[in-house]
Amino acid sequence: MAHPKRKISKSRRDKRRTHYKAETPSLSTCQTTGAIHTPHRAYNVDGSLYYNGKLVIENTAIA
């Protein structure tokens, strides 16, 4: 199993990891329902599931 011959310093290790940053998620607004959601994902509106502006699963609440 490979392992380093010398210890890599914390600053050198952290320089390598600087490229991984938290990004804010992109959001879009549905033209059908007006809901704000992440694109290319299904989203809930009043218990119903929508995808691509179309109703996928209707709310089937037991009354």
N, CA, C and O atoms as a CHARMM CRD file, in Angstrom:
* protein
*
  252
    1    1 MET  N      0.84200  -1.17500   0.00000 PROA 1      0.00000
    2    1 MET  CA     0.00000   0.00000   0.00000 PROA 1      0.00000
    3    1 MET  C      0.88900   1.24100   0.00000 PROA 1      0.00000
    4    1 MET  O      1.82500   1.34100   0.79300 PROA 1      0.00000
    5    2 ALA  N      0.59200   2.18300  -0.89100 PROA 2      0.00000
    6    2 ALA  CA     1.41500   3.37800  -1.02300 PROA 2      0.00000
    7    2 ALA  C      1.13000   4.37000   0.10300 PROA 2      0.00000
    8    2 ALA  O     -0.01200   4.53400   0.53200 PROA 2      0.00000
    9    3 HSD  N      2.17000   5.01200   0.56200 PROA 3      0.00000
   10    3 HSD  CA     2.02200   6.06900   1.55300 PROA 3      0.00000
   11    3 HSD  C      3.14900   7.07000   1.34100 PROA 3      0.00000
   12    3 HSD  O      4.21000   6.70800   0.83200 PROA 3      0.00000
   13    4 PRO  N      2.93100   8.33600   1.72800 PROA 4      0.00000
   14    4 PRO  CA     3.93800   9.35800   1.46500 PROA 4      0.00000
   15    4 PRO  C      5.18700   9.16000   2.31600 PROA 4      0.00000
   16    4 PRO  O      5.12400   8.71700   3.46300 PROA 4      0.00000
   17    5 LYS  N      6.32500   9.50200   1.71400 PROA 5      0.00000
   18    5 LYS  CA     7.58800   9.37900   2.42900 PROA 5      0.00000
   19    5 LYS  C      7.74400  10.51600   3.44800 PROA 5      0.00000
   20    5 LYS  O      8.32000  10.32200   4.51800 PROA 5      0.00000
   21    6 ARG  N      7.23200  11.68700   3.10800 PROA 6      0.00000
   22    6 ARG  CA     7.29300  12.83900   4.00500 PROA 6      0.00000
   23    6 ARG  C      5.88200  13.37000   4.25900 PROA 6      0.00000
   24    6 ARG  O      4.99600  13.24600   3.41400 PROA 6      0.00000
   25    7 LYS  N      5.69300  13.96000   5.43300 PROA 7      0.00000
   26    7 LYS  CA     4.39700  14.51800   5.77900 PROA 7      0.00000
   27    7 LYS  C      4.10000  15.73600   4.90600 PROA 7      0.00000
   28    7 LYS  O      4.95200  16.60600   4.72800 PROA 7      0.00000
   29    8 ILE  N      2.89300  15.78700   4.37000 PROA 8      0.00000
   30    8 ILE  CA     2.46600  16.94700   3.60100 PROA 8      0.00000
   31    8 ILE  C      1.90800  17.96100   4.58900 PROA 8      0.00000
   32    8 ILE  O      1.04900  17.63400   5.40700 PROA 8      0.00000
   33    9 SER  N      2.40200  19.19800   4.50800 PROA 9      0.00000
   34    9 SER  CA     1.99900  20.21700   5.47200 PROA 9      0.00000
   35    9 SER  C      0.52900  20.57200   5.29900 PROA 9      0.00000
   36    9 SER  O     -0.06700  20.32900   4.24900 PROA 9      0.00000
   37   10 LYS  N     -0.04400  21.15200   6.35100 PROA 10     0.00000
   38   10 LYS  CA    -1.45500  21.52000   6.31800 PROA 10     0.00000
   39   10 LYS  C     -1.72900  22.57600   5.25700 PROA 10     0.00000
   40   10 LYS  O     -2.75600  22.52500   4.58000 PROA 10     0.00000
   41   11 SER  N     -0.81900  23.53100   5.11000 PROA 11     0.00000
   42   11 SER  CA    -1.03800  24.58100   4.12000 PROA 11     0.00000
   43   11 SER  C     -0.98700  24.01800   2.70200 PROA 11     0.00000
   44   11 SER  O     -1.76000  24.43700   1.84000 PROA 11     0.00000
   45   12 ARG  N     -0.09300  23.08200   2.45900 PROA 12     0.00000
   46   12 ARG  CA    -0.00400  22.46300   1.12800 PROA 12     0.00000
   47   12 ARG  C     -1.24900  21.61800   0.83800 PROA 12     0.00000
   48   12 ARG  O     -1.77100  21.63100  -0.27600 PROA 12     0.00000
   49   13 ARG  N     -1.71200  20.89200   1.83900 PROA 13     0.00000
   50   13 ARG  CA    -2.93400  20.09700   1.68800 PROA 13     0.00000
   51   13 ARG  C     -4.12900  20.99400   1.43400 PROA 13     0.00000
   52   13 ARG  O     -4.95400  20.69600   0.57100 PROA 13     0.00000
   53   14 ASP  N     -4.23600  22.10300   2.18100 PROA 14     0.00000
   54   14 ASP  CA    -5.37500  22.99800   2.04900 PROA 14     0.00000
   55   14 ASP  C     -5.35900  23.75700   0.72800 PROA 14     0.00000
   56   14 ASP  O     -6.41800  24.11000   0.21000 PROA 14     0.00000
   57   15 LYS  N     -4.17900  24.01400   0.17600 PROA 15     0.00000
   58   15 LYS  CA    -4.09800  24.66100  -1.13400 PROA 15     0.00000
   59   15 LYS  C     -4.71100  23.77800  -2.20600 PROA 15     0.00000
   60   15 LYS  O     -5.34300  24.27600  -3.13700 PROA 15     0.00000
   61   16 ARG  N     -4.53100  22.49900  -2.08400 PROA 16     0.00000
   62   16 ARG  CA    -5.08000  21.55600  -3.04900 PROA 16     0.00000
   63   16 ARG  C     -6.60400  21.49300  -2.94900 PROA 16     0.00000
   64   16 ARG  O     -7.28000  21.25600  -3.95000 PROA 16     0.00000
   65   17 ARG  N     -7.14000  21.70000  -1.76400 PROA 17     0.00000
   66   17 ARG  CA    -8.57400  21.57200  -1.54000 PROA 17     0.00000
   67   17 ARG  C     -9.35600  22.86700  -1.75200 PROA 17     0.00000
   68   17 ARG  O    -10.57100  22.88300  -1.55300 PROA 17     0.00000
   69   18 THR  N     -8.69400  23.94400  -2.14800 PROA 18     0.00000
   70   18 THR  CA    -9.39000  25.23000  -2.27400 PROA 18     0.00000
   71   18 THR  C    -10.38000  25.25600  -3.41600 PROA 18     0.00000
   72   18 THR  O    -11.24400  26.13300  -3.44000 PROA 18     0.00000
   73   19 HSD  N    -10.30000  24.34600  -4.35600 PROA 19     0.00000
   74   19 HSD  CA   -11.16800  24.37800  -5.52200 PROA 19     0.00000
   75   19 HSD  C    -12.56000  23.84300  -5.21600 PROA 19     0.00000
   76   19 HSD  O    -13.48500  24.06500  -5.99600 PROA 19     0.00000
   77   20 TYR  N    -12.72700  23.14800  -4.10500 PROA 20     0.00000
   78   20 TYR  CA   -14.02800  22.60500  -3.74500 PROA 20     0.00000
   79   20 TYR  C    -14.76500  23.63700  -2.90600 PROA 20     0.00000
   80   20 TYR  O    -14.46500  23.81900  -1.72600 PROA 20     0.00000
   81   21 LYS  N    -15.73100  24.31000  -3.52200 PROA 21     0.00000
   82   21 LYS  CA   -16.44600  25.37100  -2.83000 PROA 21     0.00000
   83   21 LYS  C    -17.93700  25.08600  -2.84400 PROA 21     0.00000
   84   21 LYS  O    -18.45200  24.45500  -3.76700 PROA 21     0.00000
   85   22 ALA  N    -18.61000  25.54700  -1.83300 PROA 22     0.00000
   86   22 ALA  CA   -20.06500  25.42100  -1.79400 PROA 22     0.00000
   87   22 ALA  C    -20.67200  26.43500  -2.76300 PROA 22     0.00000
   88   22 ALA  O    -20.29300  27.60600  -2.76400 PROA 22     0.00000
   89   23 GLU  N    -21.60400  25.98400  -3.57500 PROA 23     0.00000
   90   23 GLU  CA   -22.24800  26.85800  -4.53400 PROA 23     0.00000
   91   23 GLU  C    -23.73300  26.95700  -4.22400 PROA 23     0.00000
   92   23 GLU  O    -24.34000  26.00300  -3.73800 PROA 23     0.00000
   93   24 THR  N    -24.30800  28.10500  -4.50500 PROA 24     0.00000
   94   24 THR  CA   -25.73800  28.25600  -4.30200 PROA 24     0.00000
   95   24 THR  C    -26.47600  27.49500  -5.40600 PROA 24     0.00000
   96   24 THR  O    -26.06900  27.55600  -6.56600 PROA 24     0.00000
   97   25 PRO  N    -27.53400  26.79300  -5.07200 PROA 25     0.00000
   98   25 PRO  CA   -28.24500  26.02500  -6.09800 PROA 25     0.00000
   99   25 PRO  C    -28.97000  26.95100  -7.06700 PROA 25     0.00000
  100   25 PRO  O    -29.48800  27.99700  -6.67600 PROA 25     0.00000
  101   26 SER  N    -28.99900  26.55100  -8.33600 PROA 26     0.00000
  102   26 SER  CA   -29.73600  27.34300  -9.31900 PROA 26     0.00000
  103   26 SER  C    -31.22300  27.04500  -9.16500 PROA 26     0.00000
  104   26 SER  O    -31.61500  25.89600  -8.96000 PROA 26     0.00000
  105   27 LEU  N    -32.04100  28.07400  -9.26400 PROA 27     0.00000
  106   27 LEU  CA   -33.48400  27.93200  -9.08400 PROA 27     0.00000
  107   27 LEU  C    -34.20000  28.44500 -10.32300 PROA 27     0.00000
  108   27 LEU  O    -33.71500  29.34700 -11.00600 PROA 27     0.00000
  109   28 SER  N    -35.35800  27.86200 -10.60500 PROA 28     0.00000
  110   28 SER  CA   -36.18100  28.33100 -11.70500 PROA 28     0.00000
  111   28 SER  C    -37.62700  28.39700 -11.23100 PROA 28     0.00000
  112   28 SER  O    -38.00000  27.76300 -10.24400 PROA 28     0.00000
  113   29 THR  N    -38.43500  29.17200 -11.94900 PROA 29     0.00000
  114   29 THR  CA   -39.83800  29.34200 -11.60900 PROA 29     0.00000
  115   29 THR  C    -40.68400  28.61300 -12.64200 PROA 29     0.00000
  116   29 THR  O    -40.48300  28.77300 -13.84600 PROA 29     0.00000
  117   30 CYS  N    -41.62400  27.81800 -12.16900 PROA 30     0.00000
  118   30 CYS  CA   -42.51900  27.07500 -13.05100 PROA 30     0.00000
  119   30 CYS  C    -43.54600  28.03100 -13.63500 PROA 30     0.00000
  120   30 CYS  O    -44.16600  28.79800 -12.89700 PROA 30     0.00000
  121   31 GLN  N    -43.73500  27.99600 -14.94500 PROA 31     0.00000
  122   31 GLN  CA   -44.70500  28.87700 -15.57900 PROA 31     0.00000
  123   31 GLN  C    -46.13300  28.40500 -15.33400 PROA 31     0.00000
  124   31 GLN  O    -47.06500  29.20800 -15.37800 PROA 31     0.00000
  125   32 THR  N    -46.31500  27.11300 -15.07500 PROA 32     0.00000
  126   32 THR  CA   -47.65200  26.56700 -14.83600 PROA 32     0.00000
  127   32 THR  C    -48.13600  26.87300 -13.42700 PROA 32     0.00000
  128   32 THR  O    -49.23300  27.40100 -13.24500 PROA 32     0.00000
  129   33 THR  N    -47.31100  26.53800 -12.41500 PROA 33     0.00000
  130   33 THR  CA   -47.74000  26.67500 -11.02400 PROA 33     0.00000
  131   33 THR  C    -47.17300  27.90700 -10.33000 PROA 33     0.00000
  132   33 THR  O    -47.71700  28.34200  -9.31500 PROA 33     0.00000
  133   34 GLY  N    -46.11100  28.46700 -10.84400 PROA 34     0.00000
  134   34 GLY  CA   -45.46800  29.62100 -10.21700 PROA 34     0.00000
  135   34 GLY  C    -44.57100  29.24700  -9.05900 PROA 34     0.00000
  136   34 GLY  O    -44.11200  30.12300  -8.32600 PROA 34     0.00000
  137   35 ALA  N    -44.30900  27.94700  -8.87600 PROA 35     0.00000
  138   35 ALA  CA   -43.47200  27.47700  -7.77100 PROA 35     0.00000
  139   35 ALA  C    -41.99800  27.63400  -8.13200 PROA 35     0.00000
  140   35 ALA  O    -41.60700  27.47900  -9.28900 PROA 35     0.00000
  141   36 ILE  N    -41.20200  27.93800  -7.13700 PROA 36     0.00000
  142   36 ILE  CA   -39.75600  28.02800  -7.31800 PROA 36     0.00000
  143   36 ILE  C    -39.16600  26.67100  -6.98100 PROA 36     0.00000
  144   36 ILE  O    -39.46000  26.11300  -5.92400 PROA 36     0.00000
  145   37 HSD  N    -38.33100  26.12900  -7.87100 PROA 37     0.00000
  146   37 HSD  CA   -37.77000  24.79400  -7.68000 PROA 37     0.00000
  147   37 HSD  C    -36.43100  24.69000  -8.39000 PROA 37     0.00000
  148   37 HSD  O    -36.06500  25.56100  -9.17900 PROA 37     0.00000
  149   38 THR  N    -35.70000  23.61200  -8.10300 PROA 38     0.00000
  150   38 THR  CA   -34.45700  23.36100  -8.81100 PROA 38     0.00000
  151   38 THR  C    -34.77200  22.74800 -10.16900 PROA 38     0.00000
  152   38 THR  O    -35.64800  21.88800 -10.26000 PROA 38     0.00000
  153   39 PRO  N    -34.08800  23.16600 -11.22100 PROA 39     0.00000
  154   39 PRO  CA   -34.41100  22.64400 -12.54900 PROA 39     0.00000
  155   39 PRO  C    -34.06900  21.16400 -12.68100 PROA 39     0.00000
  156   39 PRO  O    -33.16200  20.66500 -12.01500 PROA 39     0.00000
  157   40 HSD  N    -34.79500  20.47600 -13.54000 PROA 40     0.00000
  158   40 HSD  CA   -34.60100  19.05300 -13.83400 PROA 40     0.00000
  159   40 HSD  C    -34.87300  18.16600 -12.62500 PROA 40     0.00000
  160   40 HSD  O    -34.31200  17.07600 -12.51200 PROA 40     0.00000
  161   41 ARG  N    -35.73500  18.63300 -11.71800 PROA 41     0.00000
  162   41 ARG  CA   -36.12300  17.85700 -10.54700 PROA 41     0.00000
  163   41 ARG  C    -37.63100  17.95800 -10.37500 PROA 41     0.00000
  164   41 ARG  O    -38.22900  18.98400 -10.70000 PROA 41     0.00000
  165   42 ALA  N    -38.24200  16.90700  -9.86900 PROA 42     0.00000
  166   42 ALA  CA   -39.66500  16.94800  -9.55200 PROA 42     0.00000
  167   42 ALA  C    -39.85200  17.77500  -8.27900 PROA 42     0.00000
  168   42 ALA  O    -38.96800  17.81600  -7.42300 PROA 42     0.00000
  169   43 TYR  N    -41.00700  18.43100  -8.16100 PROA 43     0.00000
  170   43 TYR  CA   -41.24700  19.29400  -7.00500 PROA 43     0.00000
  171   43 TYR  C    -42.70400  19.21000  -6.58600 PROA 43     0.00000
  172   43 TYR  O    -43.58300  18.92800  -7.40000 PROA 43     0.00000
  173   44 ASN  N    -42.95200  19.46200  -5.28300 PROA 44     0.00000
  174   44 ASN  CA   -44.28700  19.38500  -4.69700 PROA 44     0.00000
  175   44 ASN  C    -44.97400  20.74600  -4.72500 PROA 44     0.00000
  176   44 ASN  O    -44.36300  21.77400  -4.43300 PROA 44     0.00000
  177   45 VAL  N    -46.24400  20.73100  -5.08000 PROA 45     0.00000
  178   45 VAL  CA   -47.09800  21.90800  -4.96900 PROA 45     0.00000
  179   45 VAL  C    -48.41300  21.43200  -4.37200 PROA 45     0.00000
  180   45 VAL  O    -49.17500  20.72600  -5.03200 PROA 45     0.00000
  181   46 ASP  N    -48.68400  21.81200  -3.13400 PROA 46     0.00000
  182   46 ASP  CA   -49.89800  21.42000  -2.40500 PROA 46     0.00000
  183   46 ASP  C    -50.09800  19.90300  -2.39400 PROA 46     0.00000
  184   46 ASP  O    -51.22500  19.42800  -2.53600 PROA 46     0.00000
  185   47 GLY  N    -49.03500  19.15400  -2.22900 PROA 47     0.00000
  186   47 GLY  CA   -49.12000  17.70000  -2.13300 PROA 47     0.00000
  187   47 GLY  C    -49.10000  16.97500  -3.46400 PROA 47     0.00000
  188   47 GLY  O    -48.99600  15.74900  -3.48700 PROA 47     0.00000
  189   48 SER  N    -49.19600  17.69400  -4.57400 PROA 48     0.00000
  190   48 SER  CA   -49.13100  17.07600  -5.89400 PROA 48     0.00000
  191   48 SER  C    -47.70600  17.18100  -6.42300 PROA 48     0.00000
  192   48 SER  O    -47.00200  18.14900  -6.13400 PROA 48     0.00000
  193   49 LEU  N    -47.28900  16.20100  -7.18500 PROA 49     0.00000
  194   49 LEU  CA   -45.92600  16.15500  -7.70400 PROA 49     0.00000
  195   49 LEU  C    -45.91400  16.61600  -9.15000 PROA 49     0.00000
  196   49 LEU  O    -46.63700  16.07900  -9.98900 PROA 49     0.00000
  197   50 TYR  N    -45.08500  17.61900  -9.43900 PROA 50     0.00000
  198   50 TYR  CA   -44.95400  18.16800 -10.78100 PROA 50     0.00000
  199   50 TYR  C    -43.54300  17.93700 -11.29200 PROA 50     0.00000
  200   50 TYR  O    -42.58400  17.91600 -10.52100 PROA 50     0.00000
  201   51 TYR  N    -43.42900  17.76100 -12.61800 PROA 51     0.00000
  202   51 TYR  CA   -42.11900  17.69400 -13.26200 PROA 51     0.00000
  203   51 TYR  C    -42.25900  18.29800 -14.64800 PROA 51     0.00000
  204   51 TYR  O    -43.16000  17.93700 -15.40500 PROA 51     0.00000
  205   52 ASN  N    -41.37600  19.20700 -14.96900 PROA 52     0.00000
  206   52 ASN  CA   -41.36000  19.83900 -16.28600 PROA 52     0.00000
  207   52 ASN  C    -42.67700  20.58100 -16.55900 PROA 52     0.00000
  208   52 ASN  O    -43.12200  20.65200 -17.70500 PROA 52     0.00000
  209   53 GLY  N    -43.29800  21.13000 -15.51100 PROA 53     0.00000
  210   53 GLY  CA   -44.52800  21.88200 -15.64700 PROA 53     0.00000
  211   53 GLY  C    -45.77000  21.03000 -15.80400 PROA 53     0.00000
  212   53 GLY  O    -46.85400  21.56700 -16.03100 PROA 53     0.00000
  213   54 LYS  N    -45.64200  19.71300 -15.68900 PROA 54     0.00000
  214   54 LYS  CA   -46.78300  18.81900 -15.86500 PROA 54     0.00000
  215   54 LYS  C    -47.05000  18.05500 -14.58000 PROA 54     0.00000
  216   54 LYS  O    -46.12300  17.72400 -13.84100 PROA 54     0.00000
  217   55 LEU  N    -48.31200  17.77700 -14.32000 PROA 55     0.00000
  218   55 LEU  CA   -48.71600  17.02300 -13.14500 PROA 55     0.00000
  219   55 LEU  C    -48.34200  15.56000 -13.32600 PROA 55     0.00000
  220   55 LEU  O    -48.76100  14.92200 -14.29100 PROA 55     0.00000
  221   56 VAL  N    -47.56100  15.03500 -12.40500 PROA 56     0.00000
  222   56 VAL  CA   -47.11900  13.64100 -12.48300 PROA 56     0.00000
  223   56 VAL  C    -47.96800  12.77200 -11.56700 PROA 56     0.00000
  224   56 VAL  O    -48.52900  11.76700 -12.00200 PROA 56     0.00000
  225   57 ILE  N    -48.06200  13.15800 -10.30400 PROA 57     0.00000
  226   57 ILE  CA   -48.86000  12.42500  -9.32700 PROA 57     0.00000
  227   57 ILE  C    -49.77200  13.42500  -8.62200 PROA 57     0.00000
  228   57 ILE  O    -49.30900  14.39100  -8.01700 PROA 57     0.00000
  229   58 GLU  N    -51.08000  13.17300  -8.71400 PROA 58     0.00000
  230   58 GLU  CA   -52.04700  14.05600  -8.08700 PROA 58     0.00000
  231   58 GLU  C    -52.16700  13.72800  -6.60500 PROA 58     0.00000
  232   58 GLU  O    -51.97200  12.58500  -6.19200 PROA 58     0.00000
  233   59 ASN  N    -52.48700  14.73400  -5.81900 PROA 59     0.00000
  234   59 ASN  CA   -52.65100  14.56500  -4.38300 PROA 59     0.00000
  235   59 ASN  C    -53.79600  13.60300  -4.11200 PROA 59     0.00000
  236   59 ASN  O    -54.93200  13.85900  -4.51300 PROA 59     0.00000
  237   60 THR  N    -53.50900  12.50700  -3.43900 PROA 60     0.00000
  238   60 THR  CA   -54.53600  11.51900  -3.12400 PROA 60     0.00000
  239   60 THR  C    -54.66800  11.40500  -1.61700 PROA 60     0.00000
  240   60 THR  O    -54.38700  10.35500  -1.04000 PROA 60     0.00000
  241   61 ALA  N    -55.09500  12.48500  -0.98200 PROA 61     0.00000
  242   61 ALA  CA   -55.25800  12.50700   0.46400 PROA 61     0.00000
  243   61 ALA  C    -56.53100  11.76200   0.84600 PROA 61     0.00000
  244   61 ALA  O    -57.56100  11.88900   0.18400 PROA 61     0.00000
  245   62 ILE  N    -56.44900  10.98800   1.91400 PROA 62     0.00000
  246   62 ILE  CA   -57.60300  10.24500   2.41300 PROA 62     0.00000
  247   62 ILE  C    -58.42300  11.18100   3.29700 PROA 62     0.00000
  248   62 ILE  O    -57.92000  11.70800   4.28900 PROA 62     0.00000
  249   63 ALA  N    -59.68200  11.38300   2.93200 PROA 63     0.00000
  250   63 ALA  CA   -60.54500  12.31700   3.67700 PROA 63     0.00000
  251   63 ALA  C    -61.39200  11.60600   4.69900 PROA 63     0.00000
  252   63 ALA  O    -62.17100  12.24400   5.40700 PROA 63     0.00000
